[in-house]
Amino acid sequence: MFEFLKAKFEKDAQAAIERRARQLAPDKAPKAQPPKPADPAAAIAHMQSQVRDFISPERKALIANAMRVHRAKQQILAELDDESRAKLVAMAITTLLNNGSMPKKP
């Protein structure tokens, strides 16, 4: 019984918050979401159509290039010996602690 009341109050509270947000900033209020399809296959098709609209060919090429660079860096790091990797980690930590600048040599 209490779960029913809790759900009711939460729903009413959320509706009140959204009403108030629309009153204060009508241009920034959340847009009404389209109803979700009941059929899982329809839901998947709907999401795929949204992804196609979101990912432009330029964005796709940029992501592919970033992935190639990431794989190349990972391969370089994988080929380092333990001593070199430890030095690299120490240098990275030192640089981070010095806000991105290398420490001055004495």
N, C-alpha and C positions, 0 to 999 in steps of 0.2 A: 504494500500500500504506500509506503513512504517513497519507494522508487518512482511510482507514478507521480506523486506530488513534486519530487525533485526534478523529474524530467519536465513537468509542466512549468515549474518556476524557471528552470534554465532556458526553456524555449521562449517564455515571455520576456525574460531578461535580455536575451540575445536580440529579440525583435525590438525591444525598447532602445537598446544600444544602437542598432542599425538605424532606427527612426531618428534618433538624436544626431547621429553622424550625418545623415542626409540633410537635416536641418542646418547644421553648422557649416558643412562644406559640401554642397550638392555636387560639385564637379569632382570631388575626391571620394565620394561615397562608393562602397563596393558595388560593382555591377551585379545584377541578378544572374545567377548561374543558370545555364540551360538545363532542363531536366535530364537526369542520367538515364540512358537506355537500360531497360530491364534485362535485355539479352546480352550476355558477356561478349559474344562475337560482335554485336553492334557497338558495344562500348569500346572494344579494341579498334575497330575500324574508325570510330570517331576520334580516338586519341591519335591514331596514325595520320589521319587527315590534318589534325592540328599540328603535329610534328612537321609534316611536309610544308605547311605554311610558315612555320617558324624557322626552319633551316634553309637558308638561301644557299645557292651554289658557292658564293664567296665564303660564307661561314663554314660550309662543309670543307672547302679547300684549306681554310685556315686551321681548322681542327685537325685535318689529316697531316698538315705540315708540322703542327705542334707535336703530334704523336710521333712522327718520324724523328724529330729533334730529341724528344724524351727517350725514345728507344736507343738512339745513338749515345746519349749521355749515360744511360744505364749500362750499356755495353762497355763504355770506357771505364766506368767505376767498377764494374765486375772484373775487369782485367787487372786492377791494381793489386799489388801485394799488400800484406797486412800492415807493414811499416808505413808505406805511402798512404794507405787509407787512414791510419791513425794520425799522421801528420796533417792530412787534409781536414779531418774532423776537428783537430785542435785549432787549425787556422780558421775554420768556419766559426767555431765557438768564440775565439778571440775577436774576430771581426764583428760578430753579433753583439758581443759585450761592449765593444768600442763604437757602437752605433754606426756600423758600416764602414768605418775607416780603419786602415791598418795601423797598428801601434807604431810610434816613432822609435827608431833604433837608438840605443844609448850611445 
